Amino acid sequence: MTVDPMISPPRNTLRGVLGVARAPFLPLAVLLAASGGLAQTAGKPDLARLLLGVIGLVAAHVLVNVLNELSDDASGLDRETQRTPFSGGSGALQARRITRRGAQTVAFISGTVALTVAFIALGVYREWGLVPVIAVGAICIFFYTPWLLRIGLGEAAAGLGLGGLPVIGVALLQGGALQPAVIIVAIASTAMTFNLLLFNSIPDAAPDYRVGRRSLVHRVGVVGAARIGIAAWGVATLAIGYGLMRGALPPGTWLAAVPAIAFIVPEFRWTLAGAPLPVPIPVLGLNVVHNLATHLLLIMAWMVNRW
């Protein structure tokens, strides 16, 4: 077997590590943790516990990302996708910026960190209410790529495992019974993270189908997926609105209407036009902004309300 001298052998680089970890998506994990901790404590969290939750959640997020990258490389999926800033994989393994062994090492380290955080939460802080959250989260992580994505539950698993559960988990780590604000934020987080996976799966629908994945877009079509996305947006918006009306969320939370409107206007226009492909980049981009900005504004509202 001859090797093309023009192709450099794969090597492990920082760019490759950040690629398989999907670093641009990790700020969401930090914002989810902060939202959960602040919602549970009305803006006055135990900072040590909050930091522990942030570390564990980021590590778990990295783990699921790397496992997905490894699987998509092995199946050949990431050699067929048309990459956008929001979909199609990082391309780090295909561009030989990191070896598969290197990616497996990243997965092992991140998994070890996440497991250590779980042991501290249970063994040191004795927050046994986290057991079911950790158990369901582990199922979402390890069965997401090999099973859940193949039976049409990928979006729901991502919404729960990378949205609502992190908020609830970090809140429980603060101690005490769950506050109504936590449930409200968890519902909104689940719906918004569900939408992240829903819309980001549309550009990859054809190659996903060829490797055996069955997302919602395969079952209901692009127009159906767009309508479901509007419904999920409605759930998130109504949850936050309800929290404001009931006084469970701080007054400044009304600013979350800005990213909500910024996303739904182009998304609704695209849906009314028949949801033509490709999905407009503003729709994909503002979907991400909606999620990140909503959590950031919630965090800022809690902090302002504290003073």
N, C-alpha and C positions, 0 to 999 in steps of 0.2 A: 504494500500500500504506500503510495507516494503522498507527500504532504505539499500542498501549494505553498511555495516560499513567500508568497505575497500575503498569506494569512498568518498573523502572529498568533502564537499559542495563548490560550486563556490565562489570565493572571488575576490575582486578587487586588483590587484597587478600592480606595475609599469611595470613589464614584460608583463602583459596582455594588459595594455594601449598601450605600444609600439608595441605589436603584432598586435592589430586590426588597429592601425594607419599605419601599414606597414612601420615602421621607416627606414628600410634599403633602401626603395625606395624614401624617402623624399629628399635626397641630389639632386635628379634630379630637384625638384621644385626650389631649391636655385640656381642651375646652369642655369636653364631656365630664371629666373628673372634677374640674373646678365648678361646673354647674351643679353637679350632684352634691358636692361638699357644701357649697354656699346655700343651696336650696334647703338642705337638711338643718343647717344651723342659722338660718336667717342672716347670712353674711358674716358669721363669726366662727369659722371652722377651726378645729385643732390642726395647726399647720403641719405638724409632724405626720399625722394620719393622712392629711390631704396629700402631702408629698409622696408618702408611701403608695397611696392610691394612684397618683399620676405615674409613678415608676412602673407599677404593676400593669396598668392599663396600656401604657406605651409599649411595654415589652410584649404583652399579649397581642397587640395590634401588629407589631413587627412580625411576630411568629406566624400569624395567619397570612400575612402578606407574603412572607418568604415561602411558606408551604405552597401557596397558590402559584407563585412564580416558578417553583421547582416543578410542580405538576404541569403547568402550561408549557414549560420547556420540554418536558418528557413527552407530552402528547403531540408536540409540534404546533400547538395552537398559536403561540406567540410568534411563530414564523409566518403565519397567515394573516394576522390582524393588521389593520391600518391604524397605526398609533395616533392618538390625540393626547393632549395634556391630561385627559380624564379617563381614557380607556385604552385597551390594547396591550397592557403590560408595560413594564419599564424598558424591556429590550436589553437589560444588562447582561443576562446570560447569553443571549444571541449575539451580542456585540463583543463577547468574550472579555468583558470588563471584570468578571468574577467567574470562578470555576464553580461547578456544581458542589464540589467538596467545600469550597468557601461559603457558598450559600447555605449548605447544611450546617456548617459551623455557626453561622449567624442565627439560624433557627434554633440550634441547641442552646446557645448563650441566651437568647431572648426567652426561650422556654424555661430555662433554669431560673432566670430573674423573676419571671412571672410566678413560677412555683414557689420560690423563696418568699415573695411578697404574700402569697396565699398562706404559707406556713406562719409567717409573722402575724398576719391578721387573725388567724385562728389560734395559734399557740401563745402569742404574747398578749394581744388585745382581747382575745376570747370573744370575738364577734361571730358567734356560731350561726347567726342569721345569714351569714355570707355563704354557707355551705350549698344551698340550692342555686344561688347565683353563680358560684364558681362551677358547679356541676353542669348547669345549662350552658354557661360560657365555654367550657371545655368541649362540650358536644358541638357547639357552633364552630369552634376553631378546627377540631380534628375531622369533622364530617362535612365541613362546608364544601371543600373542593371535590372530594371523591364521591359524595353521595347527595348532599342537599342541592347542589347546583344541577344535578342530573334528574331531579324529580320535581322541579319547579318551585323549590322552597328557598332558593338562594337569596332572593331579595328579602324575604321575611326573616331568614336567619341573620342576614347582615343587619337589617333594621333592629332586630332584637339584640344580637350579640355585640354589635358595634355601635349601638345607639342607646336603647332603653336600659339594658342590663348594666352597662358601665355607670350610668347615672345612679341607678339603685345601689350598685355595689359600693361605690365610693361614699354614698350617703350612709349606708349601713356601717361602713368602717368608722364613721364619725360617732357612732353609738346612738342608742335610743331607738324609739319606734319611728318608722318612716313618717315624715311630715307630708301633708297634702301637696305642698309645692314640689316635692320630689316626684310624686306620681304624675303630676301635670307635666313637669319637664321631661320625665321618662317617656310619656306618651308622644310628646312633640318630637323628642329625639328619635324615637323609633320610626315615626312617619318620615322625618326628614332624611334619615340615613337609608331607609327603604328606598326613597326616591333617588338617592345617590347611585345605588346599585341598579335600579330600574332603568334610569336614563343612560347610564354608562354602559349597560349591556346591549343597547340598541345597535351601536356601530359594530359590535362584535357578533351580531346574531348569526350570520352565515357561518363563520368559522367555528363558533360555539356549537352549532348544530352538528357540524361534521365530526366533532370529537365527542358527541354524545350528551352535550349539555342541553337542558330544556329550561330556559328562562321564561318569564311571563310573556315576553314579546313573541316567543314561539307559539304560545298557547292562545293569545288574544290578538296578535298582530300589533303593528306599530301604533295604529290609531287607538286600539284598545289599551295599550300600555300608556299612551299619552293621557287618556282619560283617567286611568287608575292613578297616574301621577298627580293629576288635578285633585282627585279625591284625597290622596295622601297629604297633599299640601293643605287641603281643607281641614283635615284632622289636626295637623300641627297648629294651624292658625286658630282653630276653634279652641284647642286645648289652652293655648296661651291667653286667648281672649277670656276664657272661662276663669283662668287663674287670676287675671286682672280684676274681673268683676267680683270675684269672691274674696279679694284681698289676700290671696295666697302668694301672689307675686308682687314685687315692689312696683310702685307707680311708673318708674322709668322704663319698664318693660314694654310700654306701648311703642317705643322706638323700633321694636322688632317688626312692626308693620312695614317699615321701609324696605328691608331686604325681601320680605314676603311679597310685597307688591312688585318689586323690581324683578323677581323671578316669574311670578304668575302671568304678568302681562305678555312677555314674549312667548311663554309656554302656551298660553291660551290662544294666541294668534296662530302659532304653529299648528296647534291641534285643529283649530277651525279651518285652516288651509288644507286639512287632510293629512297632516303629519308627514310631509314629503321627506325623503332621505336625500342627502345626509342630514342628521339632526343639526340644526344651527349651533355653532359654537357658543353664541350668547346664551342659548338655552342650557347647554351643558355647564358653561361657566357660572351662570347666575344660580344654577341649582346648587353648586358647591358654595357659592357666596351666601346663599340663603341659609344654609346649615351653619357655616362658620360664623357669619355675622350675627345670627340669632343668638347663638350661645355667647358670643363675645358681649353683646348688648345685655343679655341676662346677667352675666357676671358683673358688668359695669353697674347695672341697676342695683344689684345686691350690695356692691361696695359703697355706692353713693348713699343708699338707704341706711347703711350701717352708721354713717356719720350724721 
